């Protein structure tokens, strides 16, 4: 998955759910456009070079920075299954 492609902002409701997950430090199971699945604690959201990212900690060991527009869906019992749309 190229990181050079133009960023496409995600839907505001989906963004708000990710913000909530960060505030509550929820553990999310995230499916990416390339088919990979990552499970980790939502830690922070940030902007770098006009691209929005979600920082998660996987198993307390690995930190990941995921482009929001590369996330297909995320799951948590409190939020249900959230399918991300642009």
Gaussian input, Z-matrix of N, CA and C with variables (Angstrom, degrees):
# hf/3-21g

backbone

0 1
 N
 C     1     B1
 C     2     B2     1     A1
 N     3     B3     2     A2     1     D1
 C     4     B4     3     A3     2     D2
 C     5     B5     4     A4     3     D3
 N     6     B6     5     A5     4     D4
 C     7     B7     6     A6     5     D5
 C     8     B8     7     A7     6     D6
 N     9     B9     8     A8     7     D7
 C    10    B10     9     A9     8     D8
 C    11    B11    10    A10     9     D9
 N    12    B12    11    A11    10    D10
 C    13    B13    12    A12    11    D11
 C    14    B14    13    A13    12    D12
 N    15    B15    14    A14    13    D13
 C    16    B16    15    A15    14    D14
 C    17    B17    16    A16    15    D15
 N    18    B18    17    A17    16    D16
 C    19    B19    18    A18    17    D17
 C    20    B20    19    A19    18    D18
 N    21    B21    20    A20    19    D19
 C    22    B22    21    A21    20    D20
 C    23    B23    22    A22    21    D21
 N    24    B24    23    A23    22    D22
 C    25    B25    24    A24    23    D23
 C    26    B26    25    A25    24    D24
 N    27    B27    26    A26    25    D25
 C    28    B28    27    A27    26    D26
 C    29    B29    28    A28    27    D27
 N    30    B30    29    A29    28    D28
 C    31    B31    30    A30    29    D29
 C    32    B32    31    A31    30    D30
 N    33    B33    32    A32    31    D31
 C    34    B34    33    A33    32    D32
 C    35    B35    34    A34    33    D33
 N    36    B36    35    A35    34    D34
 C    37    B37    36    A36    35    D35
 C    38    B38    37    A37    36    D36
 N    39    B39    38    A38    37    D37
 C    40    B40    39    A39    38    D38
 C    41    B41    40    A40    39    D39
 N    42    B42    41    A41    40    D40
 C    43    B43    42    A42    41    D41
 C    44    B44    43    A43    42    D42
 N    45    B45    44    A44    43    D43
 C    46    B46    45    A45    44    D44
 C    47    B47    46    A46    45    D45
 N    48    B48    47    A47    46    D46
 C    49    B49    48    A48    47    D47
 C    50    B50    49    A49    48    D48
 N    51    B51    50    A50    49    D49
 C    52    B52    51    A51    50    D50
 C    53    B53    52    A52    51    D51
 N    54    B54    53    A53    52    D52
 C    55    B55    54    A54    53    D53
 C    56    B56    55    A55    54    D54
 N    57    B57    56    A56    55    D55
 C    58    B58    57    A57    56    D56
 C    59    B59    58    A58    57    D57
 N    60    B60    59    A59    58    D58
 C    61    B61    60    A60    59    D59
 C    62    B62    61    A61    60    D60
 N    63    B63    62    A62    61    D61
 C    64    B64    63    A63    62    D62
 C    65    B65    64    A64    63    D63
 N    66    B66    65    A65    64    D64
 C    67    B67    66    A66    65    D65
 C    68    B68    67    A67    66    D66
 N    69    B69    68    A68    67    D67
 C    70    B70    69    A69    68    D68
 C    71    B71    70    A70    69    D69
 N    72    B72    71    A71    70    D70
 C    73    B73    72    A72    71    D71
 C    74    B74    73    A73    72    D72
 N    75    B75    74    A74    73    D73
 C    76    B76    75    A75    74    D74
 C    77    B77    76    A76    75    D75
 N    78    B78    77    A77    76    D76
 C    79    B79    78    A78    77    D77
 C    80    B80    79    A79    78    D78
 N    81    B81    80    A80    79    D79
 C    82    B82    81    A81    80    D80
 C    83    B83    82    A82    81    D81
 N    84    B84    83    A83    82    D82
 C    85    B85    84    A84    83    D83
 C    86    B86    85    A85    84    D84
 N    87    B87    86    A86    85    D85
 C    88    B88    87    A87    86    D86
 C    89    B89    88    A88    87    D87
 N    90    B90    89    A89    88    D88
 C    91    B91    90    A90    89    D89
 C    92    B92    91    A91    90    D90
 N    93    B93    92    A92    91    D91
 C    94    B94    93    A93    92    D92
 C    95    B95    94    A94    93    D93
 N    96    B96    95    A95    94    D94
 C    97    B97    96    A96    95    D95
 C    98    B98    97    A97    96    D96
 N    99    B99    98    A98    97    D97
 C   100   B100    99    A99    98    D98
 C   101   B101   100   A100    99    D99
 N   102   B102   101   A101   100   D100
 C   103   B103   102   A102   101   D101
 C   104   B104   103   A103   102   D102
 N   105   B105   104   A104   103   D103
 C   106   B106   105   A105   104   D104
 C   107   B107   106   A106   105   D105
 N   108   B108   107   A107   106   D106
 C   109   B109   108   A108   107   D107
 C   110   B110   109   A109   108   D108
 N   111   B111   110   A110   109   D109
 C   112   B112   111   A111   110   D110
 C   113   B113   112   A112   111   D111
 N   114   B114   113   A113   112   D112
 C   115   B115   114   A114   113   D113
 C   116   B116   115   A115   114   D114
 N   117   B117   116   A116   115   D115
 C   118   B118   117   A117   116   D116
 C   119   B119   118   A118   117   D117
 N   120   B120   119   A119   118   D118
 C   121   B121   120   A120   119   D119
 C   122   B122   121   A121   120   D120
 N   123   B123   122   A122   121   D121
 C   124   B124   123   A123   122   D122
 C   125   B125   124   A124   123   D123
 N   126   B126   125   A125   124   D124
 C   127   B127   126   A126   125   D125
 C   128   B128   127   A127   126   D126
 N   129   B129   128   A128   127   D127
 C   130   B130   129   A129   128   D128
 C   131   B131   130   A130   129   D129
 N   132   B132   131   A131   130   D130
 C   133   B133   132   A132   131   D131
 C   134   B134   133   A133   132   D132
 N   135   B135   134   A134   133   D133
 C   136   B136   135   A135   134   D134
 C   137   B137   136   A136   135   D135
 N   138   B138   137   A137   136   D136
 C   139   B139   138   A138   137   D137
 C   140   B140   139   A139   138   D138
 N   141   B141   140   A140   139   D139
 C   142   B142   141   A141   140   D140
 C   143   B143   142   A142   141   D141
 N   144   B144   143   A143   142   D142
 C   145   B145   144   A144   143   D143
 C   146   B146   145   A145   144   D144
 N   147   B147   146   A146   145   D145
 C   148   B148   147   A147   146   D146
 C   149   B149   148   A148   147   D147
 N   150   B150   149   A149   148   D148
 C   151   B151   150   A150   149   D149
 C   152   B152   151   A151   150   D150
 N   153   B153   152   A152   151   D151
 C   154   B154   153   A153   152   D152
 C   155   B155   154   A154   153   D153
 N   156   B156   155   A155   154   D154
 C   157   B157   156   A156   155   D155
 C   158   B158   157   A157   156   D156
 N   159   B159   158   A158   157   D157
 C   160   B160   159   A159   158   D158
 C   161   B161   160   A160   159   D159
 N   162   B162   161   A161   160   D160
 C   163   B163   162   A162   161   D161
 C   164   B164   163   A163   162   D162
 N   165   B165   164   A164   163   D163
 C   166   B166   165   A165   164   D164
 C   167   B167   166   A166   165   D165
 N   168   B168   167   A167   166   D166
 C   169   B169   168   A168   167   D167
 C   170   B170   169   A169   168   D168
 N   171   B171   170   A170   169   D169
 C   172   B172   171   A171   170   D170
 C   173   B173   172   A172   171   D171
 N   174   B174   173   A173   172   D172
 C   175   B175   174   A174   173   D173
 C   176   B176   175   A175   174   D174
 N   177   B177   176   A176   175   D175
 C   178   B178   177   A177   176   D176
 C   179   B179   178   A178   177   D177
 N   180   B180   179   A179   178   D178
 C   181   B181   180   A180   179   D179
 C   182   B182   181   A181   180   D180
 N   183   B183   182   A182   181   D181
 C   184   B184   183   A183   182   D182
 C   185   B185   184   A184   183   D183
 N   186   B186   185   A185   184   D184
 C   187   B187   186   A186   185   D185
 C   188   B188   187   A187   186   D186
 N   189   B189   188   A188   187   D187
 C   190   B190   189   A189   188   D188
 C   191   B191   190   A190   189   D189
 N   192   B192   191   A191   190   D190
 C   193   B193   192   A192   191   D191
 C   194   B194   193   A193   192   D192
 N   195   B195   194   A194   193   D193
 C   196   B196   195   A195   194   D194
 C   197   B197   196   A196   195   D195
 N   198   B198   197   A197   196   D196
 C   199   B199   198   A198   197   D197
 C   200   B200   199   A199   198   D198
 N   201   B201   200   A200   199   D199
 C   202   B202   201   A201   200   D200
 C   203   B203   202   A202   201   D201
 N   204   B204   203   A203   202   D202
 C   205   B205   204   A204   203   D203
 C   206   B206   205   A205   204   D204
 N   207   B207   206   A206   205   D205
 C   208   B208   207   A207   206   D206
 C   209   B209   208   A208   207   D207
 N   210   B210   209   A209   208   D208
 C   211   B211   210   A210   209   D209
 C   212   B212   211   A211   210   D210
 N   213   B213   212   A212   211   D211
 C   214   B214   213   A213   212   D212
 C   215   B215   214   A214   213   D213
 N   216   B216   215   A215   214   D214
 C   217   B217   216   A216   215   D215
 C   218   B218   217   A217   216   D216
 N   219   B219   218   A218   217   D217
 C   220   B220   219   A219   218   D218
 C   221   B221   220   A220   219   D219
 N   222   B222   221   A221   220   D220
 C   223   B223   222   A222   221   D221
 C   224   B224   223   A223   222   D222
 N   225   B225   224   A224   223   D223
 C   226   B226   225   A225   224   D224
 C   227   B227   226   A226   225   D225
 N   228   B228   227   A227   226   D226
 C   229   B229   228   A228   227   D227
 C   230   B230   229   A229   228   D228
 N   231   B231   230   A230   229   D229
 C   232   B232   231   A231   230   D230
 C   233   B233   232   A232   231   D231
 N   234   B234   233   A233   232   D232
 C   235   B235   234   A234   233   D233
 C   236   B236   235   A235   234   D234
 N   237   B237   236   A236   235   D235
 C   238   B238   237   A237   236   D236
 C   239   B239   238   A238   237   D237
 N   240   B240   239   A239   238   D238
 C   241   B241   240   A240   239   D239
 C   242   B242   241   A241   240   D240
 N   243   B243   242   A242   241   D241
 C   244   B244   243   A243   242   D242
 C   245   B245   244   A244   243   D243
 N   246   B246   245   A245   244   D244
 C   247   B247   246   A246   245   D245
 C   248   B248   247   A247   246   D246
 N   249   B249   248   A248   247   D247
 C   250   B250   249   A249   248   D248
 C   251   B251   250   A250   249   D249
 N   252   B252   251   A251   250   D250
 C   253   B253   252   A252   251   D251
 C   254   B254   253   A253   252   D252
 N   255   B255   254   A254   253   D253
 C   256   B256   255   A255   254   D254
 C   257   B257   256   A256   255   D255

   B1=1.4482
   B2=1.5248
   B3=1.2849
   B4=1.4556
   B5=1.5187
   B6=1.3146
   B7=1.4634
   B8=1.5157
   B9=1.3399
   B10=1.4561
   B11=1.5247
   B12=1.3262
   B13=1.4524
   B14=1.5276
   B15=1.3166
   B16=1.4661
   B17=1.5201
   B18=1.3161
   B19=1.4622
   B20=1.5221
   B21=1.3344
   B22=1.4554
   B23=1.5239
   B24=1.3468
   B25=1.4709
   B26=1.5297
   B27=1.3336
   B28=1.4577
   B29=1.5302
   B30=1.3115
   B31=1.4610
   B32=1.5260
   B33=1.3247
   B34=1.4727
   B35=1.5289
   B36=1.3180
   B37=1.4697
   B38=1.5268
   B39=1.3286
   B40=1.4607
   B41=1.5320
   B42=1.3187
   B43=1.4644
   B44=1.5304
   B45=1.3293
   B46=1.4725
   B47=1.5236
   B48=1.3317
   B49=1.4672
   B50=1.5231
   B51=1.3323
   B52=1.4617
   B53=1.5263
   B54=1.3358
   B55=1.4652
   B56=1.5298
   B57=1.3238
   B58=1.4625
   B59=1.5270
   B60=1.3212
   B61=1.4664
   B62=1.5279
   B63=1.3276
   B64=1.4746
   B65=1.5235
   B66=1.3205
   B67=1.4653
   B68=1.5228
   B69=1.3235
   B70=1.4699
   B71=1.5201
   B72=1.3467
   B73=1.4688
   B74=1.5334
   B75=1.3300
   B76=1.4560
   B77=1.5219
   B78=1.3192
   B79=1.4575
   B80=1.5227
   B81=1.3261
   B82=1.4530
   B83=1.5237
   B84=1.3231
   B85=1.4564
   B86=1.5211
   B87=1.3233
   B88=1.4603
   B89=1.5154
   B90=1.3359
   B91=1.4575
   B92=1.5209
   B93=1.3305
   B94=1.4593
   B95=1.5261
   B96=1.3268
   B97=1.4634
   B98=1.5180
   B99=1.3331
   B100=1.4649
   B101=1.5295
   B102=1.3534
   B103=1.4583
   B104=1.5190
   B105=1.3245
   B106=1.4646
   B107=1.5243
   B108=1.3262
   B109=1.4546
   B110=1.5266
   B111=1.3341
   B112=1.4592
   B113=1.5211
   B114=1.3295
   B115=1.4598
   B116=1.5170
   B117=1.3384
   B118=1.4558
   B119=1.5144
   B120=1.3359
   B121=1.4589
   B122=1.5270
   B123=1.3336
   B124=1.4627
   B125=1.5181
   B126=1.3222
   B127=1.4560
   B128=1.5216
   B129=1.3480
   B130=1.4567
   B131=1.5193
   B132=1.3347
   B133=1.4561
   B134=1.5190
   B135=1.3238
   B136=1.4553
   B137=1.5247
   B138=1.3090
   B139=1.4586
   B140=1.5236
   B141=1.3252
   B142=1.4604
   B143=1.5280
   B144=1.3243
   B145=1.4671
   B146=1.5271
   B147=1.3317
   B148=1.4666
   B149=1.5339
   B150=1.3353
   B151=1.4694
   B152=1.5214
   B153=1.3550
   B154=1.4626
   B155=1.5284
   B156=1.3402
   B157=1.4641
   B158=1.5250
   B159=1.3306
   B160=1.4546
   B161=1.5240
   B162=1.3261
   B163=1.4659
   B164=1.5174
   B165=1.3237
   B166=1.4595
   B167=1.5239
   B168=1.3318
   B169=1.4613
   B170=1.5169
   B171=1.3087
   B172=1.4570
   B173=1.5193
   B174=1.3110
   B175=1.4715
   B176=1.5206
   B177=1.3317
   B178=1.4502
   B179=1.5184
   B180=1.3346
   B181=1.4583
   B182=1.5253
   B183=1.3109
   B184=1.4595
   B185=1.5204
   B186=1.3099
   B187=1.4572
   B188=1.5229
   B189=1.3246
   B190=1.4659
   B191=1.5182
   B192=1.3106
   B193=1.4602
   B194=1.5131
   B195=1.3285
   B196=1.4620
   B197=1.5213
   B198=1.3248
   B199=1.4611
   B200=1.5181
   B201=1.3295
   B202=1.4651
   B203=1.5239
   B204=1.3327
   B205=1.4637
   B206=1.5294
   B207=1.3237
   B208=1.4603
   B209=1.5227
   B210=1.3397
   B211=1.4629
   B212=1.5298
   B213=1.3260
   B214=1.4674
   B215=1.5189
   B216=1.3426
   B217=1.4653
   B218=1.5234
   B219=1.3428
   B220=1.4610
   B221=1.5117
   B222=1.3466
   B223=1.4648
   B224=1.5269
   B225=1.3258
   B226=1.4630
   B227=1.5235
   B228=1.3536
   B229=1.4633
   B230=1.5307
   B231=1.3361
   B232=1.4623
   B233=1.5333
   B234=1.3293
   B235=1.4682
   B236=1.5236
   B237=1.3157
   B238=1.4571
   B239=1.5288
   B240=1.3276
   B241=1.4595
   B242=1.5140
   B243=1.3163
   B244=1.4495
   B245=1.5255
   B246=1.3242
   B247=1.4583
   B248=1.5224
   B249=1.3120
   B250=1.4631
   B251=1.5255
   B252=1.3333
   B253=1.4591
   B254=1.5216
   B255=1.3099
   B256=1.4731
   B257=1.4954
   A1=107.57
   A2=115.60
   A3=119.97
   A4=111.31
   A5=115.78
   A6=119.45
   A7=110.45
   A8=117.28
   A9=121.53
   A10=112.67
   A11=117.70
   A12=119.94
   A13=110.61
   A14=116.10
   A15=120.81
   A16=110.67
   A17=115.25
   A18=121.15
   A19=110.51
   A20=115.95
   A21=122.79
   A22=108.20
   A23=118.54
   A24=120.25
   A25=111.87
   A26=115.52
   A27=119.84
   A28=109.48
   A29=115.63
   A30=124.11
   A31=110.28
   A32=117.19
   A33=122.55
   A34=112.92
   A35=117.99
   A36=120.46
   A37=111.25
   A38=116.65
   A39=120.74
   A40=110.09
   A41=116.15
   A42=121.55
   A43=109.91
   A44=116.11
   A45=120.76
   A46=111.65
   A47=117.44
   A48=120.87
   A49=111.30
   A50=117.42
   A51=120.10
   A52=111.06
   A53=117.41
   A54=120.66
   A55=110.89
   A56=116.20
   A57=121.55
   A58=110.38
   A59=116.04
   A60=120.53
   A61=110.84
   A62=117.19
   A63=120.75
   A64=110.82
   A65=116.88
   A66=120.53
   A67=111.23
   A68=116.72
   A69=121.72
   A70=112.85
   A71=116.11
   A72=121.62
   A73=110.93
   A74=115.59
   A75=121.10
   A76=110.70
   A77=115.90
   A78=121.35
   A79=107.41
   A80=115.38
   A81=122.51
   A82=110.38
   A83=115.53
   A84=121.36
   A85=105.32
   A86=115.84
   A87=122.30
   A88=109.40
   A89=116.19
   A90=122.33
   A91=107.96
   A92=115.52
   A93=121.67
   A94=110.98
   A95=116.12
   A96=121.46
   A97=113.00
   A98=117.96
   A99=120.11
   A100=112.19
   A101=117.10
   A102=121.69
   A103=114.61
   A104=117.81
   A105=120.79
   A106=110.73
   A107=115.53
   A108=122.33
   A109=107.97
   A110=115.71
   A111=122.06
   A112=107.61
   A113=116.50
   A114=121.19
   A115=108.26
   A116=115.85
   A117=119.06
   A118=111.66
   A119=114.52
   A120=121.39
   A121=109.93
   A122=115.47
   A123=120.69
   A124=108.57
   A125=116.73
   A126=121.09
   A127=112.93
   A128=117.51
   A129=119.96
   A130=109.67
   A131=114.81
   A132=121.44
   A133=106.87
   A134=115.63
   A135=118.76
   A136=110.58
   A137=114.67
   A138=123.31
   A139=108.35
   A140=115.59
   A141=121.05
   A142=108.04
   A143=116.68
   A144=122.53
   A145=111.77
   A146=116.55
   A147=123.53
   A148=113.69
   A149=117.46
   A150=122.01
   A151=108.04
   A152=116.36
   A153=121.59
   A154=110.25
   A155=115.20
   A156=122.00
   A157=110.31
   A158=114.65
   A159=123.59
   A160=106.89
   A161=116.91
   A162=121.56
   A163=107.95
   A164=116.60
   A165=121.12
   A166=109.21
   A167=115.62
   A168=122.42
   A169=107.73
   A170=115.79
   A171=121.41
   A172=109.40
   A173=117.05
   A174=123.71
   A175=113.02
   A176=117.71
   A177=121.02
   A178=114.42
   A179=116.84
   A180=120.75
   A181=111.67
   A182=116.17
   A183=121.68
   A184=111.54
   A185=116.06
   A186=121.11
   A187=107.94
   A188=115.84
   A189=121.50
   A190=109.11
   A191=115.63
   A192=122.71
   A193=106.46
   A194=115.77
   A195=121.09
   A196=110.08
   A197=116.21
   A198=119.44
   A199=108.44
   A200=116.60
   A201=119.67
   A202=111.74
   A203=117.52
   A204=119.15
   A205=112.89
   A206=118.18
   A207=121.98
   A208=111.61
   A209=116.62
   A210=121.51
   A211=109.36
   A212=116.06
   A213=121.97
   A214=109.63
   A215=115.81
   A216=120.04
   A217=109.11
   A218=114.01
   A219=120.12
   A220=108.08
   A221=114.78
   A222=121.24
   A223=109.60
   A224=114.87
   A225=123.16
   A226=106.20
   A227=118.35
   A228=120.03
   A229=114.45
   A230=118.72
   A231=120.80
   A232=112.21
   A233=116.45
   A234=121.04
   A235=112.71
   A236=117.24
   A237=121.10
   A238=109.41
   A239=115.67
   A240=121.36
   A241=107.24
   A242=116.32
   A243=121.16
   A244=107.99
   A245=116.41
   A246=121.71
   A247=106.73
   A248=116.12
   A249=121.86
   A250=109.82
   A251=114.89
   A252=119.92
   A253=109.25
   A254=114.75
   A255=120.77
   A256=110.44
   D1=123.50
   D2=-177.33
   D3=-76.93
   D4=137.94
   D5=175.43
   D6=-93.86
   D7=0.91
   D8=-179.79
   D9=-90.47
   D10=-9.45
   D11=-179.32
   D12=-69.80
   D13=155.12
   D14=-177.93
   D15=-65.29
   D16=134.63
   D17=-179.37
   D18=-72.25
   D19=135.55
   D20=176.43
   D21=-115.27
   D22=110.00
   D23=-179.22
   D24=-55.64
   D25=146.65
   D26=179.04
   D27=-89.92
   D28=166.90
   D29=178.61
   D30=-56.29
   D31=140.85
   D32=-177.90
   D33=-59.25
   D34=-39.82
   D35=179.35
   D36=-63.76
   D37=-40.31
   D38=178.45
   D39=-66.61
   D40=-40.79
   D41=177.00
   D42=-60.09
   D43=-45.67
   D44=179.32
   D45=-60.30
   D46=-39.45
   D47=177.73
   D48=-64.65
   D49=-37.41
   D50=177.01
   D51=-69.04
   D52=-38.27
   D53=175.50
   D54=-60.72
   D55=-43.96
   D56=178.06
   D57=-60.69
   D58=-42.71
   D59=178.84
   D60=-60.78
   D61=-38.56
   D62=177.93
   D63=-68.29
   D64=-43.56
   D65=-179.66
   D66=-60.96
   D67=-38.49
   D68=-177.59
   D69=-92.94
   D70=-1.88
   D71=-178.72
   D72=54.91
   D73=46.57
   D74=-178.88
   D75=-75.85
   D76=147.23
   D77=173.62
   D78=-89.41
   D79=118.99
   D80=-177.39
   D81=-109.93
   D82=148.34
   D83=166.81
   D84=-105.57
   D85=117.30
   D86=-171.48
   D87=-114.27
   D88=131.73
   D89=174.49
   D90=-105.70
   D91=130.30
   D92=-178.51
   D93=-101.13
   D94=162.56
   D95=-179.14
   D96=-58.34
   D97=-29.48
   D98=-178.98
   D99=-81.93
   D100=2.17
   D101=178.12
   D102=95.40
   D103=-11.78
   D104=177.90
   D105=-67.76
   D106=151.23
   D107=174.97
   D108=-122.76
   D109=133.46
   D110=179.92
   D111=-127.00
   D112=134.35
   D113=175.79
   D114=-118.66
   D115=127.29
   D116=179.78
   D117=-173.19
   D118=172.04
   D119=-179.71
   D120=-81.26
   D121=126.14
   D122=176.27
   D123=-68.20
   D124=123.71
   D125=-173.30
   D126=-111.00
   D127=-45.61
   D128=-172.71
   D129=-163.12
   D130=157.75
   D131=171.59
   D132=-123.96
   D133=140.59
   D134=-177.10
   D135=-151.86
   D136=166.47
   D137=-178.50
   D138=-115.82
   D139=130.62
   D140=176.04
   D141=-138.53
   D142=120.59
   D143=178.69
   D144=51.89
   D145=48.71
   D146=176.24
   D147=68.28
   D148=16.60
   D149=179.26
   D150=-123.92
   D151=132.84
   D152=-179.85
   D153=-92.15
   D154=139.92
   D155=-177.30
   D156=-130.56
   D157=154.61
   D158=170.29
   D159=-112.95
   D160=126.29
   D161=175.24
   D162=-97.20
   D163=127.30
   D164=176.87
   D165=-129.33
   D166=152.60
   D167=174.53
   D168=-107.40
   D169=120.63
   D170=-179.78
   D171=-97.79
   D172=117.63
   D173=177.63
   D174=55.74
   D175=26.58
   D176=178.31
   D177=68.95
   D178=2.71
   D179=-175.54
   D180=-114.23
   D181=-54.32
   D182=-174.75
   D183=-98.87
   D184=132.15
   D185=173.74
   D186=-102.05
   D187=137.77
   D188=178.73
   D189=-124.59
   D190=145.20
   D191=171.06
   D192=-116.67
   D193=112.67
   D194=-175.69
   D195=-109.43
   D196=127.13
   D197=173.79
   D198=-63.48
   D199=133.04
   D200=-178.05
   D201=-61.18
   D202=-36.18
   D203=-178.06
   D204=-78.13
   D205=0.58
   D206=174.08
   D207=-99.68
   D208=-3.51
   D209=179.30
   D210=-87.96
   D211=124.89
   D212=177.39
   D213=-86.83
   D214=-44.96
   D215=-178.65
   D216=-159.34
   D217=163.04
   D218=172.55
   D219=-144.97
   D220=154.05
   D221=-172.44
   D222=-133.68
   D223=136.96
   D224=169.96
   D225=-156.38
   D226=142.72
   D227=-178.58
   D228=-53.84
   D229=-36.33
   D230=179.51
   D231=-71.24
   D232=-33.58
   D233=-174.87
   D234=-98.94
   D235=-19.30
   D236=-174.24
   D237=79.39
   D238=-156.89
   D239=176.15
   D240=-95.42
   D241=121.46
   D242=179.55
   D243=-111.24
   D244=116.46
   D245=176.29
   D246=-93.72
   D247=119.86
   D248=-173.60
   D249=-78.72
   D250=133.63
   D251=176.46
   D252=-126.45
   D253=157.22
   D254=-179.32
   D255=-87.10

